[in-house]
Amino acid sequence: MGGKTQQTGERAREYEIGGITVSGIKYLDEDLLLTVTGLSVGDKVRIPNDDKISRAIRNLWRQELFSDVSISISKTIGDKVFLDIKVEERPRLSRYNFKGIKKGEAQELKDKVNLVRSKVVTDATKKDAVTRIQKYFADKGYGDVAVNVIERVDTGGTNTVILTFDINKGVKTKINQINIAGNSKATDLKLKHTFRSTKEMARLSLHPADEISLYQDNSRSFGTYVKDLGFLSLSKTLNAVDPYFRYNFFSSSKFDQYKYEDDKVSLVDHYNSLGYRDASIVRDTVYKLSNGHINIDLEVREGRKYYFGDIQWKGNTKYSNEQLSRVLGIKRGDVYNQELLEKRLGKVLSPEGGEDISSLYMDDGYLFFNIDPVETSIIDDTINYEMRLTEGPQATIRNVTIAGNDRTNEHVIRRELRTLPGNKFSRADLIRSNREIANLGFFDQEKIGIQPRPNPEDGTVDIDYTVVEKSSDQLQLSAGFGGGVKFYGNVGVTFTNFSLRNIFKPKFWDPLPVGDGQRFSVNYQSNGAYYNSLNFSFTEPWLGGRKPNALTTSMAYTRLSGASTGADPNSSYLRLIGGGVSLSKRVKWPDDNFVFTYGVNYQNYRLKDYTLISGFDSGISNNLYFKLVLARYSVDQPLYPRSGSNISFTFQFTPPYSAFSDRDYESETTAEKYKLIEYHKYRFTAEWYQKISGNLVFKLATKYGFLGYYNPQLGFSPFERFQVGGDGLSGQNYFIGRDIIAQRGYSGPYASAATIFNKYTAEIRYPFSLSPTATIYGLGFVEAANAWDNFKQYNPFKLNRSAGLGLRVFLPMFGLLGLDYGVGFDRFNRSTGATRLTDIASFTFMLGFEPD
């Protein structure tokens, strides 16, 4: 208490509080402050040193709003005392800024320091802001950040201050070396590779990085390396070279304490997977070097190697011991592997599914299933287990809810689900449902949520699906002038979530009616009078609404002039009018990933002084063909697949008109021969996707094609052949019935009218962004392909090879955009002078689709 009622030594006397005044406040409410003190007029207090007054002062300090608090006696009248509460408010924040860092960094920090204008500035406030600043830069690799907080009075306000954070980032702290001691069963390099986030910095030096180590002597001898025949061992050679040369130039070597703790667990897990069940990290330390970087030293204790012994099953009634042991796949004498055991038991469920004990039960409705592996005994180096199962009842799906579909009608999603009310619960059905929703293309594939909610009391489960809509429609729009034709342009739209039934309901237009999952596209291209093309297609994916039978209709008109620029475009041209209809049906054998498609198409070609093949430049041709496609599609998601395959076999054929005619085709002109085109054509395409690690994906693809004929007198049809090589974007060749097969690294086609082709592709892909607004990934590729005119020339081992790098960007409005840089190795030719990289390499672009 700031004031005193009596001199020291006087006895305490009881008073009644006659009044309370408050002084020194500028922002706070007086009544609120009095409420905090707990003092009221009429209270009895003993002067001096009353507990009520001491408690009132403590209550005010706890608010952290004041730099000084005191309670004094303003006067006394008889047995009444009048108190004055005097406070000095802490200053409030007027504004704050950063010094010593970039503008972009300052902008990001403003969202992280958690400072609010007019908020009271305390030591804790400043300390918290400094901690947040240091963490921000520590995440960027700056481990020795110095922050000086400068506080100055803001003369433009009342009791306000300006905070300036003067930041010295220092140099980036990188991991110079990770030293591991005590290991003999696993090499240093292998153990370091178990660290996912803690990586050593790249290095190229004559001085080894491990000169300093706290737990072991890292002196090395080239003579010892030779004596031990280390040069015969790749692992020993890499281990010897590692302190001098590290190629991981693109790996981050910043130190993160939290990630480092996780990485230590990964190291022990690796030992467990090798059978060293008792392995542990005895000690570790992180210390700074004179150059500002850090070393990490660890000492491990490996222990002895263990093996699996007898495995007994208890509590199983659904499956026999033999069935469960077969699925588990672990036998007596196998090296102990904790990670493998958990994986085979299904303790760690894979999002792609797989055969394990838990999936075996959960795919058959046993949602409440549980398995507990118990070590019953350890004899020497052998561990015996008892697998204790609780099967529980089979769960039935009760309710299925869907949320987040603002544009797409619920029935479009619900018809893709494999989890239906009344069905038995199945984890495999959940995984398949997730895949089917992703493949619709209407939702952010990274944010599809599936949440089962079990109801143990009645043995049912509710399943909640959540989706996030994204734009999937595409617009193509381009125009230009020049090239002698003065004008060229392209306008097209593709609506992937169209709704035909709402075409006359304006409230559903956005900008056209959406929500029923139908696909509608129209495209028009023009190059003045020299090239015009109009294409239309419509797909109803669920004809009738009950089964996934897709009906597709299409129409096309194209006219291409063969006249040179400036000449009469009508003097030479090729014109096409055509259309078709097809029906796709999902089949259940061999499994329900198969789709069978059958359809009929008609194309009418008119040629006028347009040379298609030798001897055929004028006339009318009719191409009536039937098309059968058997395809299997199990890709997990369309934009950036991580698993699954896409395999299809296509059989396309016309009626064998010549078999029903006795005409002498050898005496006829080519125009008469090809009035009715006849052929049979086969295509096989297969693509496989496999996740390597994280989002790093491997793609393997193979493609084959063959065109045959019925009548040797007619030979191969001038249409439906294969053009191989180049960028695959020669759009004007599509309407003459050629399949365009691209090959990166070759600037143009090296076969334009082949009847057989092979193509093989392998890619490594890594995503830079999986955002629904922009999916971006890079890739490295190798390709091999070739084409032949007939089977006599066919040589499947004579292929044109290429390799290179590429980038893909998928924007919802414009579709797929791509750029590749490839080197065509078989373009190298000394006789033609194609010996430099610029002679055998080329850029290729793609727009709207991935070329075949």
VENLIN-V499316 format. One record per backbone hydrogen bond with DSSP energy under -0.5 kcal/mol. CO is the residue of the C=O (numbers start at 1). NH is the residue of the N-H. E is the energy in kcal/mol with one decimal. If there is no record, write none. Layout:
{{CO & NH & E} {CO & NH & E}}
This chain:
{{7 & 10 & -2.4} {13 & 47 & -3.0} {15 & 45 & -2.8} {16 & 18 & -0.5} {16 & 81 & -2.4} {17 & 42 & -2.4} {19 & 83 & -2.4} {21 & 85 & -3.2} {23 & 87 & -2.2} {24 & 89 & -0.7} {29 & 33 & -2.1} {30 & 34 & -2.2} {31 & 35 & -2.0} {32 & 36 & -1.8} {33 & 37 & -1.6} {34 & 38 & -1.3} {34 & 39 & -0.6} {40 & 43 & -1.9} {43 & 17 & -2.8} {45 & 15 & -3.5} {45 & 47 & -0.6} {47 & 13 & -2.6} {50 & 54 & -2.0} {51 & 55 & -2.6} {52 & 56 & -1.9} {53 & 57 & -2.0} {54 & 58 & -2.1} {55 & 59 & -2.4} {56 & 60 & -1.7} {57 & 61 & -2.1} {58 & 62 & -2.0} {59 & 63 & -0.6} {60 & 63 & -0.9} {60 & 65 & -0.6} {61 & 64 & -1.8} {65 & 90 & -3.0} {68 & 88 & -2.3} {70 & 86 & -2.9} {71 & 2 & -0.7} {71 & 3 & -1.6} {72 & 74 & -0.6} {72 & 84 & -3.1} {75 & 82 & -2.8} {77 & 80 & -1.9} {79 & 16 & -2.9} {80 & 77 & -2.5} {81 & 18 & -2.9} {81 & 19 & -0.9} {81 & 83 & -0.5} {82 & 74 & -2.6} {82 & 75 & -1.2} {83 & 21 & -2.4} {84 & 72 & -2.5} {84 & 86 & -0.7} {85 & 23 & -2.7} {85 & 87 & -0.5} {86 & 70 & -2.2} {87 & 89 & -0.5} {88 & 67 & -3.2} {88 & 68 & -1.0} {91 & 121 & -2.7} {92 & 161 & -2.6} {93 & 118 & -3.5} {95 & 163 & -1.9} {97 & 165 & -2.4} {99 & 167 & -3.0} {102 & 106 & -2.2} {103 & 107 & -2.0} {104 & 108 & -1.9} {105 & 109 & -2.3} {106 & 110 & -1.6} {107 & 111 & -0.5} {108 & 111 & -1.0} {109 & 112 & -2.0} {109 & 113 & -2.3} {116 & 119 & -1.7} {119 & 93 & -2.4} {120 & 122 & -0.7} {122 & 126 & -2.1} {123 & 127 & -2.5} {124 & 128 & -2.5} {125 & 129 & -1.9} {126 & 130 & -2.3} {127 & 131 & -2.3} {128 & 132 & -2.2} {129 & 133 & -2.2} {130 & 134 & -2.6} {131 & 135 & -2.3} {132 & 136 & -2.2} {133 & 137 & -2.0} {134 & 138 & -2.2} {135 & 139 & -2.2} {136 & 140 & -0.5} {137 & 142 & -2.8} {138 & 141 & -1.6} {141 & 143 & -1.0} {141 & 173 & -3.5} {146 & 168 & -2.9} {147 & 149 & -0.5} {148 & 150 & -0.6} {148 & 166 & -3.0} {149 & 151 & -0.6} {150 & 152 & -0.5} {150 & 164 & -2.6} {152 & 162 & -3.2} {153 & 155 & -0.9} {154 & 157 & -1.6} {157 & 159 & -0.6} {159 & 92 & -2.1} {160 & 154 & -2.6} {161 & 94 & -3.0} {161 & 95 & -0.8} {162 & 152 & -2.1} {163 & 97 & -2.1} {164 & 150 & -3.1} {164 & 166 & -0.9} {165 & 99 & -2.6} {165 & 167 & -0.8} {166 & 148 & -2.6} {167 & 169 & -0.6} {168 & 146 & -2.5} {172 & 174 & -0.7} {173 & 255 & -0.7} {174 & 176 & -0.8} {174 & 294 & -2.5} {175 & 201 & -2.7} {177 & 179 & -0.6} {177 & 296 & -2.5} {179 & 298 & -2.7} {181 & 300 & -2.8} {187 & 191 & -2.2} {188 & 192 & -2.6} {189 & 193 & -2.0} {190 & 194 & -0.6} {191 & 194 & -0.8} {192 & 195 & -1.5} {194 & 196 & -0.7} {197 & 199 & -0.9} {203 & 246 & -2.8} {206 & 208 & -0.5} {208 & 211 & -0.8} {211 & 213 & -0.5} {216 & 218 & -0.7} {221 & 225 & -1.8} {222 & 226 & -2.3} {223 & 227 & -2.8} {224 & 228 & -2.4} {225 & 230 & -2.9} {226 & 229 & -1.7} {229 & 232 & -1.8} {230 & 233 & -1.7} {232 & 234 & -0.5} {233 & 237 & -2.1} {234 & 238 & -2.7} {235 & 239 & -2.2} {236 & 240 & -1.9} {237 & 241 & -2.2} {238 & 242 & -2.0} {239 & 243 & -0.5} {241 & 244 & -2.1} {241 & 245 & -2.4} {243 & 209 & -1.3} {244 & 205 & -2.2} {246 & 203 & -1.4} {247 & 249 & -3.1} {248 & 251 & -1.0} {253 & 175 & -2.2} {256 & 260 & -2.5} {257 & 261 & -1.9} {258 & 262 & -1.5} {259 & 263 & -2.3} {260 & 264 & -1.9} {261 & 265 & -1.3} {262 & 266 & -1.7} {263 & 267 & -2.0} {264 & 268 & -1.9} {265 & 269 & -2.5} {266 & 270 & -1.9} {267 & 271 & -1.7} {268 & 272 & -2.3} {269 & 273 & -2.1} {270 & 274 & -0.9} {271 & 274 & -0.9} {271 & 276 & -2.3} {272 & 275 & -1.3} {272 & 338 & -0.6} {275 & 277 & -1.6} {275 & 306 & -2.6} {276 & 279 & -1.4} {280 & 282 & -0.7} {280 & 301 & -2.9} {283 & 299 & -2.5} {285 & 297 & -2.5} {287 & 295 & -2.6} {289 & 292 & -1.6} {293 & 289 & -3.5} {294 & 176 & -3.0} {294 & 177 & -0.9} {295 & 287 & -2.1} {296 & 179 & -2.8} {297 & 285 & -2.2} {298 & 181 & -2.6} {299 & 282 & -2.1} {299 & 283 & -1.2} {300 & 302 & -0.5} {301 & 280 & -2.0} {306 & 336 & -2.2} {307 & 383 & -2.6} {308 & 333 & -3.0} {310 & 312 & -0.5} {310 & 385 & -2.9} {312 & 387 & -3.5} {314 & 389 & -3.2} {320 & 324 & -2.2} {321 & 325 & -2.6} {322 & 326 & -2.0} {323 & 327 & -2.0} {324 & 328 & -2.6} {325 & 329 & -2.2} {331 & 334 & -2.0} {334 & 308 & -3.2} {337 & 341 & -2.3} {338 & 342 & -2.3} {339 & 343 & -2.1} {340 & 344 & -2.8} {341 & 345 & -1.9} {342 & 346 & -1.1} {342 & 347 & -2.4} {342 & 348 & -0.9} {344 & 357 & -2.5} {345 & 358 & -1.1} {347 & 349 & -0.7} {350 & 353 & -1.5} {354 & 356 & -0.8} {356 & 360 & -2.4} {357 & 361 & -1.6} {358 & 362 & -3.3} {359 & 363 & -2.6} {361 & 364 & -1.5} {361 & 366 & -2.1} {362 & 365 & -1.2} {362 & 427 & -0.6} {365 & 367 & -2.2} {365 & 395 & -4.0} {366 & 369 & -1.3} {370 & 390 & -3.0} {372 & 388 & -2.2} {374 & 376 & -0.8} {374 & 386 & -2.5} {377 & 384 & -2.9} {378 & 380 & -0.6} {379 & 382 & -2.2} {381 & 307 & -2.5} {382 & 379 & -2.3} {382 & 384 & -0.5} {383 & 309 & -3.0} {384 & 376 & -1.7} {384 & 377 & -1.1} {385 & 312 & -2.3} {386 & 374 & -2.3} {386 & 388 & -0.8} {387 & 314 & -2.6} {387 & 389 & -0.7} {388 & 372 & -2.4} {390 & 370 & -1.9} {393 & 368 & -0.6} {395 & 425 & -2.6} {396 & 461 & -2.0} {397 & 422 & -3.2} {399 & 463 & -2.6} {401 & 465 & -2.9} {403 & 467 & -2.3} {404 & 406 & -1.5} {404 & 469 & -0.7} {409 & 412 & -1.3} {409 & 413 & -0.9} {410 & 413 & -0.6} {410 & 414 & -2.9} {411 & 415 & -1.9} {413 & 416 & -1.6} {413 & 417 & -0.6} {414 & 417 & -1.0} {418 & 420 & -0.9} {420 & 423 & -2.4} {423 & 397 & -3.0} {425 & 365 & -0.7} {426 & 430 & -1.4} {427 & 431 & -2.1} {428 & 432 & -2.3} {429 & 433 & -2.5} {430 & 434 & -2.3} {431 & 435 & -1.9} {432 & 436 & -2.4} {433 & 437 & -2.3} {434 & 438 & -2.2} {435 & 439 & -2.3} {436 & 440 & -0.6} {437 & 440 & -0.9} {437 & 441 & -0.6} {438 & 441 & -1.2} {442 & 470 & -2.3} {443 & 445 & -0.7} {444 & 447 & -1.7} {445 & 448 & -0.5} {447 & 449 & -0.6} {449 & 466 & -2.4} {451 & 464 & -2.2} {452 & 454 & -0.5} {453 & 462 & -2.4} {455 & 458 & -1.4} {455 & 459 & -1.1} {455 & 460 & -1.5} {459 & 396 & -1.8} {460 & 455 & -3.2} {461 & 398 & -2.7} {462 & 453 & -3.9} {463 & 401 & -2.3} {463 & 465 & -0.5} {464 & 451 & -2.6} {465 & 403 & -2.0} {466 & 449 & -2.9} {468 & 444 & -2.7} {474 & 494 & -2.5} {476 & 492 & -2.9} {478 & 490 & -2.7} {480 & 488 & -2.0} {482 & 485 & -0.8} {485 & 487 & -2.6} {488 & 480 & -2.1} {489 & 526 & -2.6} {490 & 478 & -2.5} {491 & 524 & -2.9} {492 & 476 & -3.3} {493 & 522 & -2.1} {494 & 474 & -2.4} {494 & 496 & -0.7} {495 & 498 & -0.6} {495 & 520 & -2.7} {497 & 515 & -2.3} {498 & 518 & -2.1} {499 & 502 & -0.6} {500 & 503 & -1.6} {502 & 505 & -1.8} {504 & 506 & -0.6} {505 & 508 & -2.2} {506 & 509 & -1.7} {508 & 514 & -1.4} {512 & 510 & -2.2} {513 & 499 & -1.7} {515 & 409 & -2.3} {518 & 498 & -3.5} {519 & 539 & -2.7} {520 & 495 & -3.5} {521 & 537 & -2.2} {522 & 493 & -2.4} {523 & 535 & -2.6} {524 & 491 & -2.7} {525 & 533 & -2.5} {526 & 489 & -2.8} {527 & 530 & -1.4} {528 & 527 & -0.6} {530 & 561 & -3.2} {531 & 527 & -3.3} {532 & 559 & -2.8} {533 & 525 & -2.6} {534 & 557 & -2.6} {535 & 523 & -2.3} {536 & 555 & -2.5} {537 & 521 & -2.3} {538 & 553 & -2.6} {539 & 519 & -2.2} {539 & 541 & -0.6} {540 & 551 & -2.5} {542 & 545 & -1.5} {543 & 547 & -0.5} {547 & 549 & -2.6} {548 & 550 & -0.7} {549 & 543 & -3.2} {550 & 552 & -0.5} {550 & 584 & -2.8} {551 & 540 & -2.7} {552 & 582 & -2.3} {553 & 538 & -2.4} {554 & 580 & -2.1} {555 & 536 & -2.6} {556 & 578 & -2.4} {557 & 534 & -3.2} {558 & 576 & -3.4} {559 & 532 & -2.2} {560 & 574 & -2.7} {564 & 567 & -2.3} {568 & 571 & -1.8} {569 & 572 & -0.6} {572 & 562 & -2.2} {572 & 563 & -0.9} {573 & 608 & -2.4} {574 & 560 & -2.9} {575 & 606 & -2.3} {576 & 558 & -2.3} {577 & 604 & -3.0} {578 & 556 & -2.7} {579 & 602 & -2.8} {580 & 554 & -2.1} {581 & 600 & -2.1} {582 & 552 & -2.4} {583 & 598 & -2.2} {584 & 550 & -1.7} {585 & 596 & -3.2} {587 & 594 & -0.6} {591 & 594 & -1.4} {593 & 633 & -2.0} {594 & 587 & -2.1} {595 & 597 & -0.5} {595 & 631 & -2.7} {596 & 585 & -2.9} {597 & 629 & -2.8} {598 & 583 & -2.7} {599 & 627 & -2.4} {600 & 581 & -2.2} {601 & 625 & -2.2} {602 & 579 & -2.2} {603 & 605 & -0.6} {603 & 623 & -3.1} {604 & 577 & -1.9} {605 & 621 & -2.2} {606 & 575 & -2.6} {607 & 619 & -2.2} {608 & 573 & -1.8} {609 & 611 & -0.6} {610 & 612 & -0.7} {613 & 616 & -2.3} {615 & 617 & -0.5} {616 & 612 & -2.2} {616 & 613 & -1.0} {617 & 610 & -2.8} {619 & 607 & -3.2} {621 & 605 & -3.1} {622 & 624 & -0.6} {622 & 677 & -2.4} {623 & 603 & -1.6} {623 & 625 & -0.7} {624 & 655 & -0.5} {625 & 601 & -2.5} {626 & 653 & -2.5} {627 & 599 & -1.7} {628 & 651 & -3.1} {629 & 597 & -3.0} {629 & 631 & -0.6} {630 & 649 & -2.4} {631 & 595 & -3.1} {632 & 647 & -2.8} {642 & 691 & -0.5} {643 & 636 & -2.0} {644 & 689 & -2.7} {645 & 634 & -3.1} {646 & 687 & -1.6} {647 & 632 & -3.4} {648 & 685 & -2.5} {649 & 630 & -2.5} {650 & 683 & -2.2} {651 & 628 & -2.9} {652 & 681 & -3.4} {653 & 626 & -3.3} {655 & 657 & -2.0} {656 & 659 & -1.6} {656 & 660 & -0.5} {657 & 660 & -1.8} {658 & 661 & -1.2} {663 & 665 & -1.0} {664 & 667 & -1.0} {665 & 668 & -0.9} {669 & 673 & -2.4} {670 & 674 & -2.1} {672 & 675 & -1.1} {675 & 622 & -2.0} {675 & 677 & -0.6} {679 & 654 & -2.1} {680 & 708 & -3.5} {681 & 652 & -2.7} {682 & 706 & -2.4} {683 & 650 & -3.1} {684 & 704 & -2.7} {685 & 648 & -2.9} {686 & 702 & -2.4} {687 & 646 & -2.5} {688 & 700 & -2.2} {689 & 644 & -0.8} {690 & 698 & -3.0} {693 & 696 & -2.5} {695 & 697 & -0.5} {696 & 692 & -3.2} {696 & 693 & -1.0} {697 & 765 & -3.2} {698 & 690 & -2.3} {699 & 763 & -2.8} {700 & 688 & -3.0} {701 & 761 & -2.8} {702 & 686 & -2.4} {703 & 759 & -2.0} {704 & 684 & -2.3} {705 & 757 & -1.9} {706 & 682 & -2.9} {708 & 680 & -1.6} {710 & 712 & -0.5} {711 & 714 & -1.0} {711 & 715 & -2.4} {721 & 739 & -2.9} {722 & 724 & -0.5} {722 & 754 & -2.4} {723 & 741 & -3.7} {724 & 750 & -1.9} {724 & 751 & -1.5} {726 & 743 & -2.1} {729 & 731 & -2.8} {730 & 733 & -2.2} {731 & 734 & -1.7} {733 & 736 & -0.8} {733 & 738 & -1.1} {734 & 737 & -1.7} {737 & 720 & -1.0} {738 & 740 & -0.6} {739 & 723 & -2.9} {739 & 741 & -0.7} {740 & 742 & -0.6} {741 & 725 & -2.5} {743 & 726 & -0.9} {743 & 746 & -1.3} {745 & 747 & -0.5} {745 & 824 & -0.8} {748 & 726 & -0.5} {751 & 724 & -2.6} {754 & 722 & -2.5} {755 & 707 & -2.4} {756 & 788 & -2.5} {757 & 705 & -1.8} {758 & 786 & -1.9} {759 & 703 & -2.8} {760 & 784 & -2.2} {761 & 701 & -3.0} {762 & 782 & -2.0} {763 & 699 & -2.8} {764 & 780 & -1.9} {765 & 697 & -2.4} {766 & 778 & -2.6} {769 & 776 & -2.5} {771 & 774 & -1.0} {774 & 771 & -0.7} {774 & 776 & -0.7} {775 & 810 & -3.0} {776 & 768 & -2.8} {776 & 769 & -2.1} {777 & 808 & -2.8} {778 & 766 & -2.4} {779 & 806 & -2.7} {780 & 764 & -2.2} {781 & 804 & -2.1} {782 & 762 & -2.3} {783 & 802 & -2.3} {784 & 760 & -2.9} {785 & 800 & -3.3} {786 & 758 & -2.2} {788 & 755 & -2.2} {788 & 756 & -1.7} {790 & 793 & -0.7} {790 & 794 & -0.7} {795 & 798 & -1.8} {797 & 799 & -1.0} {799 & 801 & -0.6} {800 & 785 & -1.9} {801 & 825 & -1.2} {801 & 826 & -1.0} {802 & 783 & -2.8} {803 & 823 & -3.1} {804 & 781 & -2.6} {805 & 821 & -3.1} {806 & 779 & -2.2} {807 & 819 & -2.2} {808 & 777 & -2.2} {809 & 811 & -0.6} {809 & 817 & -3.0} {810 & 775 & -2.0} {811 & 814 & -0.6} {811 & 815 & -3.0} {813 & 475 & -4.3} {815 & 811 & -2.3} {816 & 848 & -3.5} {817 & 809 & -3.1} {818 & 846 & -1.8} {819 & 807 & -2.5} {820 & 844 & -2.3} {821 & 805 & -1.9} {822 & 842 & -2.3} {823 & 803 & -1.4} {823 & 825 & -1.0} {824 & 827 & -1.9} {825 & 828 & -1.3} {829 & 833 & -0.7} {829 & 834 & -1.7} {833 & 835 & -1.9} {834 & 829 & -2.1} {836 & 839 & -0.9} {836 & 840 & -1.1} {837 & 840 & -0.6} {837 & 841 & -1.0} {840 & 824 & -3.1} {842 & 822 & -2.4} {844 & 820 & -2.6} {846 & 818 & -2.1} {849 & 851 & -0.6}}
